[in-house]
Amino acid sequence: MIMDPVTVGAIGSLAVFLLIFCGMHIAFAMMFVGFVGLTALTSLDAAMPVTASTMWEVASFYPYTVIPLFVVMGSLAGSSGMTTELYSSFDKWTRRVPGGLAVATIGACGAFAAVSGSSVATAATMATVALPEMDRFKYDQKLSTGSVAAGGTLGFLIPPSIGFVVYGMLTEQSIGKLLISGIFPGILLALAYISVVIVWVRKYPQAAPVNPVPVTWKEKVSAIKGVKEPLFLFLFVIGGIYSGFFTPDEAGAVGATLLFAVALLKRKLTWPTLSRAMAESLRISAMVLMLVAGANVFSYFMALSTIPVKTASWVISLNVSPYVVHALILVIYLILGCFIDAISMMVLTLPVVFPIILALHFDPIWFGVIAVLMMEAGLITPPMGLNLFTVAGAAKGVSLETVIKGAAPFLIAIICVAVILTIFPDIALYLPNMMKK
């Protein structure tokens, strides 16, 4: 008995989740099921070259070099002492603000995110700088660890961002426009995080004792120099993409070279540092590219099964507001974020979700920002939130439960920003629409 394509697709989708549950890596689970599904719907002779060519195309496509370059940028930025200078600068300006050190942490995370494409790297680097200082002033551990875990997520939204690169690879959207689209939403999210800290401290003043050491205006002005390097790098790299002077991969190469020069001039570049940066770049790049290759094979299988098209048609036939469907997708992403890491969640869902977004006539660049924003939520939702584990590992004597409780209020900020971007999509689209073609 020959099964219809939809039934084969449904069985394949269930098989992917079953294999993941049994411990198989998501990339290999998707690739294996995609290959078997293609064989079932066509033939072995057709499935083998599709799988092989997909692997080759993903591994050899030159623009994808942006991934290791962005990772190297983050590693070199951390090694150059940039994070300590950023934190010190923001501390000088926010010391009299309620929860000043936590606010400075979020500000420094946002600034560091502007030269790093990795959320986990941002959280790990800032944890080593900010947590000891907040402990010294007797900050509530939930507030201190929560602000670092949440602030680290900005590395996934503020360009350069690996999240946008993966989304662009999977949906064939302009990576340059996607990176630029994250600037205003990233600033908005940072301000939302700061609002959470201020409200928290207003309600529980004992959570953040005030630093008694005053700061003069001379010291504040002098502290600005700690921001000049990341600001210059951000404007040069992202400005080059915005103006059309650089492609994203060229911008990554320029950024990595500049940071290499900065670390060299500061005498912070050692062989172990460089080796660690290269190894981290290789590890993350291999992981992401394998995920994308697996997702592409699985997408071919899904396309042949006709599930994405029929699902989109079914959603349209429901005769409900597109925003109801949009809200449902956000809820699904929030739930999935509790169990699947951010990039894996993206590659698993986009083969089905993206055709629905196009059918509902939502802007794909705008949805890219929404998708990355919800991936950020997954970074601080238990039990799979990578930033939670990263901060818990860096914070000595602090339980994972404490970090989870500290990060929870910041989830509300992410949801609020998603609602604001839904109501006012031009926040994300204004800069991409102004870009040179």
DRENDO-1510 file (C-alpha; in Angstrom, 1 decimal, always signed):
<recs>
REC; n; res; u; v; w
REC; 1; MET; +0.0; +0.0; +0.0 .
REC; 2; ILE; +1.4; +3.4; -1.1 .
REC; 3; MET; +0.9; +6.1; +1.5 .
REC; 4; ASP; +0.1; +9.7; +0.3 .
REC; 5; PRO; +2.8; +12.3; +0.7 .
REC; 6; VAL; +1.1; +14.1; +3.6 .
REC; 7; THR; +1.0; +10.9; +5.7 .
REC; 8; VAL; +4.7; +10.2; +4.9 .
REC; 9; GLY; +5.5; +13.8; +5.9 .
REC; 10; ALA; +3.6; +13.5; +9.2 .
REC; 11; ILE; +5.4; +10.2; +10.0 .
REC; 12; GLY; +8.7; +11.8; +9.2 .
REC; 13; SER; +8.0; +14.8; +11.4 .
REC; 14; LEU; +7.2; +12.6; +14.4 .
REC; 15; ALA; +10.3; +10.5; +13.6 .
REC; 16; VAL; +12.5; +13.5; +13.9 .
REC; 17; PHE; +11.2; +14.3; +17.4 .
REC; 18; LEU; +11.5; +10.7; +18.4 .
REC; 19; LEU; +15.1; +10.4; +17.3 .
REC; 20; ILE; +16.0; +13.7; +19.1 .
REC; 21; PHE; +14.3; +12.4; +22.2 .
REC; 22; CYS; +16.3; +9.2; +22.0 .
REC; 23; GLY; +19.5; +11.3; +21.9 .
REC; 24; MET; +20.4; +11.7; +18.3 .
REC; 25; HIS; +21.8; +15.1; +17.4 .
REC; 26; ILE; +19.2; +17.3; +15.7 .
REC; 27; ALA; +21.2; +17.9; +12.6 .
REC; 28; PHE; +21.7; +14.1; +11.9 .
REC; 29; ALA; +18.0; +13.4; +12.9 .
REC; 30; MET; +16.7; +15.9; +10.3 .
REC; 31; MET; +19.2; +14.7; +7.7 .
REC; 32; PHE; +18.4; +11.0; +8.2 .
REC; 33; VAL; +14.7; +11.5; +8.2 .
REC; 34; GLY; +14.9; +13.8; +5.2 .
REC; 35; PHE; +16.9; +11.3; +3.3 .
REC; 36; VAL; +14.6; +8.4; +4.1 .
REC; 37; GLY; +11.6; +10.6; +3.3 .
REC; 38; LEU; +13.0; +11.6; +0.0 .
REC; 39; THR; +13.7; +8.0; -0.8 .
REC; 40; ALA; +10.1; +7.0; +0.1 .
REC; 41; LEU; +8.5; +9.8; -2.0 .
REC; 42; THR; +10.9; +9.5; -5.0 .
REC; 43; SER; +13.6; +6.9; -5.1 .
REC; 44; LEU; +17.0; +6.2; -3.7 .
REC; 45; ASP; +18.7; +7.4; -6.9 .
REC; 46; ALA; +17.0; +10.8; -6.4 .
REC; 47; ALA; +17.5; +11.1; -2.7 .
REC; 48; MET; +21.3; +10.4; -2.6 .
REC; 49; PRO; +22.4; +13.2; -4.9 .
REC; 50; VAL; +20.0; +15.7; -3.2 .
REC; 51; THR; +21.5; +14.9; +0.2 .
REC; 52; ALA; +25.1; +15.0; -1.1 .
REC; 53; SER; +24.7; +18.2; -3.1 .
REC; 54; THR; +23.0; +19.9; -0.1 .
REC; 55; MET; +26.0; +19.0; +2.2 .
REC; 56; TRP; +28.4; +20.3; -0.4 .
REC; 57; GLU; +26.5; +23.5; -1.1 .
REC; 58; VAL; +26.2; +24.5; +2.5 .
REC; 59; ALA; +29.9; +23.7; +3.3 .
REC; 60; SER; +31.2; +25.5; +0.2 .
REC; 61; PHE; +28.9; +28.6; +0.0 .
REC; 62; TYR; +31.3; +31.5; +0.5 .
REC; 63; PRO; +28.9; +33.9; +2.2 .
REC; 64; TYR; +28.5; +31.4; +5.1 .
REC; 65; THR; +32.1; +32.3; +6.1 .
REC; 66; VAL; +30.4; +35.1; +8.1 .
REC; 67; ILE; +29.6; +32.6; +10.9 .
REC; 68; PRO; +33.2; +31.8; +11.9 .
REC; 69; LEU; +34.2; +35.4; +11.4 .
REC; 70; PHE; +31.5; +36.7; +13.8 .
REC; 71; VAL; +32.5; +34.1; +16.4 .
REC; 72; VAL; +36.2; +35.1; +16.1 .
REC; 73; MET; +35.1; +38.7; +16.6 .
REC; 74; GLY; +33.5; +37.8; +19.9 .
REC; 75; SER; +36.4; +35.8; +21.1 .
REC; 76; LEU; +39.0; +38.4; +20.3 .
REC; 77; ALA; +36.8; +41.2; +21.8 .
REC; 78; GLY; +36.6; +39.3; +25.1 .
REC; 79; SER; +40.4; +38.6; +25.0 .
REC; 80; SER; +41.3; +42.2; +24.4 .
REC; 81; GLY; +39.9; +43.4; +27.7 .
REC; 82; MET; +37.1; +45.3; +26.0 .
REC; 83; THR; +34.5; +43.9; +28.4 .
REC; 84; THR; +36.1; +45.2; +31.5 .
REC; 85; GLU; +36.5; +48.7; +29.9 .
REC; 86; LEU; +32.8; +48.7; +28.8 .
REC; 87; TYR; +31.6; +47.7; +32.2 .
REC; 88; SER; +33.7; +50.3; +33.9 .
REC; 89; SER; +32.4; +53.0; +31.5 .
REC; 90; PHE; +28.7; +52.1; +32.0 .
REC; 91; ASP; +29.2; +51.9; +35.8 .
REC; 92; LYS; +30.4; +55.4; +35.9 .
REC; 93; TRP; +27.3; +56.7; +34.1 .
REC; 94; THR; +24.7; +54.6; +35.8 .
REC; 95; ARG; +26.0; +54.5; +39.4 .
REC; 96; ARG; +23.2; +56.7; +40.8 .
REC; 97; VAL; +20.4; +54.9; +38.8 .
REC; 98; PRO; +18.4; +52.3; +40.9 .
REC; 99; GLY; +20.3; +49.0; +40.4 .
REC; 100; GLY; +23.1; +50.9; +38.8 .
REC; 101; LEU; +25.5; +47.9; +38.5 .
REC; 102; ALA; +22.8; +45.7; +36.9 .
REC; 103; VAL; +21.9; +48.5; +34.5 .
REC; 104; ALA; +25.6; +48.9; +33.7 .
REC; 105; THR; +25.8; +45.1; +33.1 .
REC; 106; ILE; +22.9; +45.3; +30.5 .
REC; 107; GLY; +24.4; +48.3; +28.9 .
REC; 108; ALA; +27.8; +46.6; +28.6 .
REC; 109; CYS; +26.2; +43.5; +27.3 .
REC; 110; GLY; +24.5; +45.5; +24.6 .
REC; 111; ALA; +27.8; +47.2; +23.6 .
REC; 112; PHE; +29.7; +43.9; +23.7 .
REC; 113; ALA; +27.0; +42.3; +21.5 .
REC; 114; ALA; +27.8; +44.9; +18.9 .
REC; 115; VAL; +31.1; +43.2; +18.3 .
REC; 116; SER; +30.1; +39.6; +19.1 .
REC; 117; GLY; +27.7; +37.4; +17.2 .
REC; 118; SER; +27.2; +34.9; +20.1 .
REC; 119; SER; +24.7; +35.3; +23.0 .
REC; 120; VAL; +26.4; +32.6; +25.1 .
REC; 121; ALA; +29.8; +34.3; +24.6 .
REC; 122; THR; +28.3; +37.6; +25.7 .
REC; 123; ALA; +26.8; +36.1; +28.8 .
REC; 124; ALA; +30.0; +34.1; +29.7 .
REC; 125; THR; +32.3; +37.1; +29.2 .
REC; 126; MET; +30.2; +39.6; +31.1 .
REC; 127; ALA; +29.6; +37.1; +34.0 .
REC; 128; THR; +33.3; +37.1; +34.8 .
REC; 129; VAL; +33.4; +40.9; +35.0 .
REC; 130; ALA; +30.0; +41.9; +36.4 .
REC; 131; LEU; +29.1; +39.2; +38.9 .
REC; 132; PRO; +32.1; +39.7; +41.3 .
REC; 133; GLU; +31.4; +43.4; +41.3 .
REC; 134; MET; +27.7; +43.0; +42.1 .
REC; 135; ASP; +28.6; +40.4; +44.8 .
REC; 136; ARG; +31.0; +42.9; +46.4 .
REC; 137; PHE; +28.1; +45.4; +46.8 .
REC; 138; LYS; +25.7; +42.7; +48.2 .
REC; 139; TYR; +23.3; +42.6; +45.2 .
REC; 140; ASP; +20.5; +40.1; +45.4 .
REC; 141; GLN; +21.9; +37.1; +43.5 .
REC; 142; LYS; +18.6; +36.7; +41.5 .
REC; 143; LEU; +19.0; +40.2; +40.2 .
REC; 144; SER; +22.7; +40.0; +39.5 .
REC; 145; THR; +22.6; +36.6; +37.7 .
REC; 146; GLY; +19.3; +37.4; +36.0 .
REC; 147; SER; +20.6; +40.6; +34.5 .
REC; 148; VAL; +23.7; +38.9; +33.1 .
REC; 149; ALA; +21.7; +36.0; +31.7 .
REC; 150; ALA; +19.2; +38.3; +30.1 .
REC; 151; GLY; +21.8; +40.9; +29.0 .
REC; 152; GLY; +23.6; +38.1; +27.2 .
REC; 153; THR; +20.7; +37.4; +25.0 .
REC; 154; LEU; +21.3; +40.8; +23.3 .
REC; 155; GLY; +24.2; +39.1; +21.5 .
REC; 156; PHE; +21.5; +37.2; +19.5 .
REC; 157; LEU; +19.6; +40.3; +18.4 .
REC; 158; ILE; +22.1; +43.2; +18.1 .
REC; 159; PRO; +24.3; +42.8; +15.0 .
REC; 160; PRO; +26.5; +41.0; +14.2 .
REC; 161; SER; +24.2; +38.1; +15.1 .
REC; 162; ILE; +24.5; +34.4; +14.2 .
REC; 163; GLY; +20.7; +34.1; +14.7 .
REC; 164; PHE; +20.0; +36.4; +11.7 .
REC; 165; VAL; +22.7; +34.7; +9.6 .
REC; 166; VAL; +21.0; +31.3; +10.2 .
REC; 167; TYR; +17.5; +32.7; +9.5 .
REC; 168; GLY; +18.8; +34.2; +6.3 .
REC; 169; MET; +20.4; +31.0; +5.2 .
REC; 170; LEU; +17.2; +29.0; +5.9 .
REC; 171; THR; +14.8; +31.4; +4.3 .
REC; 172; GLU; +17.0; +32.9; +1.5 .
REC; 173; GLN; +16.5; +36.4; +2.8 .
REC; 174; SER; +19.1; +39.2; +2.6 .
REC; 175; ILE; +21.5; +38.6; +5.5 .
REC; 176; GLY; +22.7; +42.2; +5.3 .
REC; 177; LYS; +19.1; +43.5; +5.7 .
REC; 178; LEU; +18.4; +41.1; +8.5 .
REC; 179; LEU; +21.5; +42.2; +10.5 .
REC; 180; ILE; +20.5; +45.9; +10.1 .
REC; 181; SER; +17.0; +45.1; +11.1 .
REC; 182; GLY; +18.2; +44.1; +14.6 .
REC; 183; ILE; +19.6; +47.5; +15.6 .
REC; 184; PHE; +16.5; +49.4; +16.8 .
REC; 185; PRO; +14.8; +46.3; +18.3 .
REC; 186; GLY; +18.1; +45.5; +20.1 .
REC; 187; ILE; +18.2; +49.0; +21.6 .
REC; 188; LEU; +14.5; +48.7; +22.5 .
REC; 189; LEU; +15.1; +45.3; +24.2 .
REC; 190; ALA; +18.0; +46.7; +26.2 .
REC; 191; LEU; +15.9; +49.6; +27.4 .
REC; 192; ALA; +13.1; +47.1; +28.3 .
REC; 193; TYR; +15.7; +45.1; +30.4 .
REC; 194; ILE; +16.8; +48.3; +32.1 .
REC; 195; SER; +13.2; +49.1; +32.9 .
REC; 196; VAL; +12.8; +45.7; +34.5 .
REC; 197; VAL; +15.9; +46.4; +36.7 .
REC; 198; ILE; +14.6; +49.8; +37.8 .
REC; 199; VAL; +11.1; +48.5; +38.6 .
REC; 200; TRP; +12.6; +45.6; +40.5 .
REC; 201; VAL; +14.8; +47.8; +42.6 .
REC; 202; ARG; +12.1; +50.4; +43.2 .
REC; 203; LYS; +9.9; +47.6; +44.6 .
REC; 204; TYR; +12.8; +45.8; +46.5 .
REC; 205; PRO; +15.4; +48.5; +47.4 .
REC; 206; GLN; +17.4; +46.0; +49.4 .
REC; 207; ALA; +18.1; +44.0; +46.2 .
REC; 208; ALA; +20.6; +46.5; +45.0 .
REC; 209; PRO; +22.4; +48.6; +47.6 .
REC; 210; VAL; +23.6; +51.9; +46.3 .
REC; 211; ASN; +27.4; +52.3; +45.6 .
REC; 212; PRO; +28.4; +55.0; +48.1 .
REC; 213; VAL; +31.4; +56.2; +46.0 .
REC; 214; PRO; +30.5; +59.3; +44.1 .
REC; 215; VAL; +31.5; +59.9; +40.5 .
REC; 216; THR; +32.6; +63.3; +39.2 .
REC; 217; TRP; +31.8; +64.6; +35.8 .
REC; 218; LYS; +35.4; +64.5; +34.9 .
REC; 219; GLU; +35.5; +60.8; +35.7 .
REC; 220; LYS; +32.3; +60.3; +33.6 .
REC; 221; VAL; +33.7; +62.1; +30.6 .
REC; 222; SER; +37.0; +60.1; +31.0 .
REC; 223; ALA; +35.0; +56.9; +31.1 .
REC; 224; ILE; +33.7; +57.4; +27.6 .
REC; 225; LYS; +37.0; +56.3; +26.1 .
REC; 226; GLY; +36.0; +52.7; +27.2 .
REC; 227; VAL; +33.2; +52.7; +24.7 .
REC; 228; LYS; +35.1; +54.2; +21.8 .
REC; 229; GLU; +36.6; +51.0; +20.5 .
REC; 230; PRO; +33.4; +48.9; +20.3 .
REC; 231; LEU; +31.5; +51.9; +19.0 .
REC; 232; PHE; +34.1; +52.5; +16.2 .
REC; 233; LEU; +34.0; +48.8; +15.3 .
REC; 234; PHE; +30.2; +48.7; +15.3 .
REC; 235; LEU; +29.9; +51.8; +13.1 .
REC; 236; PHE; +32.6; +50.7; +10.7 .
REC; 237; VAL; +31.4; +47.1; +10.3 .
REC; 238; ILE; +27.6; +47.6; +10.4 .
REC; 239; GLY; +27.9; +50.9; +8.7 .
REC; 240; GLY; +29.8; +49.2; +5.9 .
REC; 241; ILE; +26.9; +46.7; +5.5 .
REC; 242; TYR; +24.3; +49.4; +5.6 .
REC; 243; SER; +26.0; +51.6; +3.0 .
REC; 244; GLY; +26.6; +48.7; +0.7 .
REC; 245; PHE; +30.3; +49.1; +1.0 .
REC; 246; PHE; +30.7; +45.6; +2.6 .
REC; 247; THR; +28.9; +42.4; +2.1 .
REC; 248; PRO; +28.2; +40.7; +5.5 .
REC; 249; ASP; +31.0; +38.2; +5.0 .
REC; 250; GLU; +33.4; +41.0; +4.1 .
REC; 251; ALA; +32.3; +42.9; +7.1 .
REC; 252; GLY; +33.0; +39.9; +9.3 .
REC; 253; ALA; +36.5; +39.7; +7.9 .
REC; 254; VAL; +37.1; +43.4; +8.4 .
REC; 255; GLY; +35.8; +43.2; +12.0 .
REC; 256; ALA; +37.8; +40.2; +12.9 .
REC; 257; THR; +41.0; +41.8; +11.5 .
REC; 258; LEU; +40.4; +45.0; +13.4 .
REC; 259; LEU; +39.8; +43.2; +16.6 .
REC; 260; PHE; +42.9; +41.1; +16.0 .
REC; 261; ALA; +44.9; +44.4; +15.6 .
REC; 262; VAL; +43.3; +45.9; +18.8 .
REC; 263; ALA; +44.2; +42.8; +20.8 .
REC; 264; LEU; +47.7; +42.8; +19.3 .
REC; 265; LEU; +48.3; +46.5; +20.1 .
REC; 266; LYS; +47.0; +46.0; +23.7 .
REC; 267; ARG; +49.4; +43.1; +24.1 .
REC; 268; LYS; +46.4; +40.9; +25.0 .
REC; 269; LEU; +46.9; +38.5; +22.1 .
REC; 270; THR; +48.6; +35.3; +23.1 .
REC; 271; TRP; +48.9; +31.9; +21.4 .
REC; 272; PRO; +46.4; +30.2; +23.8 .
REC; 273; THR; +43.9; +33.1; +23.3 .
REC; 274; LEU; +44.2; +32.8; +19.5 .
REC; 275; SER; +44.0; +29.0; +19.6 .
REC; 276; ARG; +40.9; +29.2; +21.8 .
REC; 277; ALA; +39.2; +31.7; +19.4 .
REC; 278; MET; +40.0; +29.5; +16.4 .
REC; 279; ALA; +38.8; +26.3; +18.1 .
REC; 280; GLU; +35.5; +28.0; +19.2 .
REC; 281; SER; +35.0; +29.4; +15.7 .
REC; 282; LEU; +35.5; +25.9; +14.2 .
REC; 283; ARG; +33.2; +24.2; +16.8 .
REC; 284; ILE; +30.3; +26.6; +16.4 .
REC; 285; SER; +30.6; +26.9; +12.6 .
REC; 286; ALA; +30.6; +23.1; +12.2 .
REC; 287; MET; +27.6; +22.8; +14.4 .
REC; 288; VAL; +25.6; +25.6; +12.7 .
REC; 289; LEU; +26.5; +24.4; +9.2 .
REC; 290; MET; +25.5; +20.8; +10.0 .
REC; 291; LEU; +22.2; +22.0; +11.4 .
REC; 292; VAL; +21.5; +24.1; +8.2 .
REC; 293; ALA; +22.5; +21.2; +6.0 .
REC; 294; GLY; +20.2; +18.8; +7.9 .
REC; 295; ALA; +17.4; +21.4; +7.9 .
REC; 296; ASN; +17.7; +21.9; +4.1 .
REC; 297; VAL; +17.5; +18.1; +3.4 .
REC; 298; PHE; +14.5; +17.9; +5.7 .
REC; 299; SER; +13.0; +21.0; +4.0 .
REC; 300; TYR; +13.2; +19.3; +0.6 .
REC; 301; PHE; +11.4; +16.3; +2.1 .
REC; 302; MET; +8.7; +18.6; +3.6 .
REC; 303; ALA; +8.2; +20.4; +0.3 .
REC; 304; LEU; +7.6; +17.1; -1.5 .
REC; 305; SER; +5.2; +16.0; +1.3 .
REC; 306; THR; +3.2; +19.2; +0.6 .
REC; 307; ILE; +2.7; +19.7; +4.3 .
REC; 308; PRO; +3.9; +23.3; +4.4 .
REC; 309; VAL; +1.7; +24.4; +1.5 .
REC; 310; LYS; -1.3; +22.6; +2.8 .
REC; 311; THR; -0.8; +23.9; +6.3 .
REC; 312; ALA; -0.5; +27.4; +5.0 .
REC; 313; SER; -3.7; +26.9; +3.0 .
REC; 314; TRP; -5.5; +25.5; +6.0 .
REC; 315; VAL; -4.4; +28.4; +8.2 .
REC; 316; ILE; -5.7; +30.9; +5.6 .
REC; 317; SER; -9.0; +29.0; +5.3 .
REC; 318; LEU; -9.6; +29.4; +9.1 .
REC; 319; ASN; -10.7; +33.0; +8.3 .
REC; 320; VAL; -9.1; +34.4; +11.5 .
REC; 321; SER; -6.9; +37.4; +11.8 .
REC; 322; PRO; -3.3; +36.9; +10.7 .
REC; 323; TYR; -2.3; +38.3; +14.1 .
REC; 324; VAL; -4.1; +35.4; +15.9 .
REC; 325; VAL; -1.9; +33.0; +13.9 .
REC; 326; HIS; +1.1; +35.2; +14.7 .
REC; 327; ALA; +0.3; +35.0; +18.4 .
REC; 328; LEU; -0.1; +31.3; +18.2 .
REC; 329; ILE; +3.4; +31.0; +16.6 .
REC; 330; LEU; +4.9; +33.1; +19.4 .
REC; 331; VAL; +3.3; +30.8; +22.0 .
REC; 332; ILE; +4.6; +27.7; +20.3 .
REC; 333; TYR; +8.1; +29.3; +20.2 .
REC; 334; LEU; +7.9; +30.1; +23.9 .
REC; 335; ILE; +7.0; +26.4; +24.7 .
REC; 336; LEU; +9.6; +25.0; +22.3 .
REC; 337; GLY; +12.3; +27.2; +23.8 .
REC; 338; CYS; +11.9; +25.3; +27.1 .
REC; 339; PHE; +13.2; +22.1; +25.4 .
REC; 340; ILE; +15.3; +23.0; +22.3 .
REC; 341; ASP; +18.2; +25.3; +21.9 .
REC; 342; ALA; +17.7; +28.5; +19.9 .
REC; 343; ILE; +19.3; +27.6; +16.6 .
REC; 344; SER; +17.9; +24.1; +16.6 .
REC; 345; MET; +14.4; +25.5; +17.2 .
REC; 346; MET; +14.8; +27.8; +14.2 .
REC; 347; VAL; +15.9; +25.0; +11.8 .
REC; 348; LEU; +13.1; +22.7; +13.1 .
REC; 349; THR; +10.3; +25.1; +12.7 .
REC; 350; LEU; +11.0; +27.4; +9.8 .
REC; 351; PRO; +10.3; +24.7; +7.1 .
REC; 352; VAL; +6.7; +24.8; +8.2 .
REC; 353; VAL; +6.3; +28.2; +9.8 .
REC; 354; PHE; +7.9; +30.4; +7.1 .
REC; 355; PRO; +5.5; +29.4; +4.3 .
REC; 356; ILE; +2.6; +30.3; +6.6 .
REC; 357; ILE; +4.2; +33.7; +7.3 .
REC; 358; LEU; +4.5; +34.3; +3.5 .
REC; 359; ALA; +1.0; +33.2; +2.9 .
REC; 360; LEU; -0.3; +35.7; +5.5 .
REC; 361; HIS; +1.7; +38.4; +3.8 .
REC; 362; PHE; +3.9; +39.3; +6.7 .
REC; 363; ASP; +7.2; +40.9; +5.9 .
REC; 364; PRO; +9.9; +38.1; +6.0 .
REC; 365; ILE; +12.6; +40.5; +7.3 .
REC; 366; TRP; +10.2; +41.7; +10.1 .
REC; 367; PHE; +9.4; +38.1; +11.0 .
REC; 368; GLY; +13.1; +37.4; +11.1 .
REC; 369; VAL; +13.4; +39.9; +14.0 .
REC; 370; ILE; +10.4; +38.3; +15.7 .
REC; 371; ALA; +11.9; +34.8; +15.3 .
REC; 372; VAL; +15.3; +35.8; +16.6 .
REC; 373; LEU; +13.6; +37.6; +19.5 .
REC; 374; MET; +11.7; +34.4; +20.5 .
REC; 375; MET; +15.0; +32.5; +20.1 .
REC; 376; GLU; +16.4; +34.9; +22.7 .
REC; 377; ALA; +13.5; +33.9; +25.0 .
REC; 378; GLY; +14.6; +30.3; +24.6 .
REC; 379; LEU; +18.0; +31.2; +25.9 .
REC; 380; ILE; +16.6; +32.1; +29.4 .
REC; 381; THR; +13.8; +29.6; +29.7 .
REC; 382; PRO; +14.4; +26.4; +31.7 .
REC; 383; PRO; +15.3; +23.6; +31.4 .
REC; 384; MET; +17.3; +24.1; +28.2 .
REC; 385; GLY; +18.2; +27.8; +28.4 .
REC; 386; LEU; +21.9; +27.9; +27.5 .
REC; 387; ASN; +22.5; +31.4; +29.1 .
REC; 388; LEU; +21.1; +30.0; +32.4 .
REC; 389; PHE; +23.7; +27.3; +32.5 .
REC; 390; THR; +26.4; +29.6; +31.4 .
REC; 391; VAL; +25.8; +32.1; +34.2 .
REC; 392; ALA; +25.2; +29.4; +36.8 .
REC; 393; GLY; +28.6; +27.9; +35.9 .
REC; 394; ALA; +30.3; +31.3; +36.1 .
REC; 395; ALA; +28.6; +32.3; +39.4 .
REC; 396; LYS; +30.3; +30.5; +42.2 .
REC; 397; GLY; +28.0; +29.2; +44.9 .
REC; 398; VAL; +24.8; +30.2; +43.0 .
REC; 399; SER; +22.3; +27.5; +42.2 .
REC; 400; LEU; +20.7; +27.1; +38.7 .
REC; 401; GLU; +17.3; +27.7; +40.4 .
REC; 402; THR; +18.4; +31.2; +41.5 .
REC; 403; VAL; +19.5; +32.1; +38.0 .
REC; 404; ILE; +16.1; +30.9; +36.6 .
REC; 405; LYS; +14.2; +33.0; +39.1 .
REC; 406; GLY; +16.3; +36.0; +38.3 .
REC; 407; ALA; +15.9; +35.7; +34.6 .
REC; 408; ALA; +12.1; +35.2; +34.7 .
REC; 409; PRO; +11.1; +38.9; +34.9 .
REC; 410; PHE; +13.2; +39.6; +31.8 .
REC; 411; LEU; +11.0; +37.2; +29.8 .
REC; 412; ILE; +8.2; +39.6; +30.3 .
REC; 413; ALA; +10.3; +42.3; +28.7 .
REC; 414; ILE; +10.9; +40.1; +25.6 .
REC; 415; ILE; +7.2; +39.4; +25.2 .
REC; 416; CYS; +6.4; +43.1; +25.5 .
REC; 417; VAL; +9.0; +44.0; +22.9 .
REC; 418; ALA; +7.5; +41.3; +20.6 .
REC; 419; VAL; +4.1; +42.9; +21.0 .
REC; 420; ILE; +5.5; +46.4; +20.3 .
REC; 421; LEU; +7.3; +45.2; +17.2 .
REC; 422; THR; +4.0; +43.6; +16.0 .
REC; 423; ILE; +2.1; +46.9; +16.5 .
REC; 424; PHE; +4.9; +49.0; +15.1 .
REC; 425; PRO; +6.8; +46.9; +12.5 .
REC; 426; ASP; +8.7; +49.9; +11.2 .
REC; 427; ILE; +10.9; +49.8; +14.2 .
REC; 428; ALA; +12.5; +46.8; +12.6 .
REC; 429; LEU; +12.0; +47.7; +9.0 .
REC; 430; TYR; +12.9; +51.4; +8.8 .
REC; 431; LEU; +16.7; +50.9; +8.4 .
REC; 432; PRO; +16.5; +47.8; +6.1 .
REC; 433; ASN; +14.1; +49.7; +3.8 .
REC; 434; MET; +16.5; +52.7; +3.6 .
REC; 435; MET; +19.5; +50.4; +2.7 .
REC; 436; LYS; +21.1; +50.7; -0.7 .
REC; 437; LYS; +20.1; +47.7; -2.9 .
</recs>
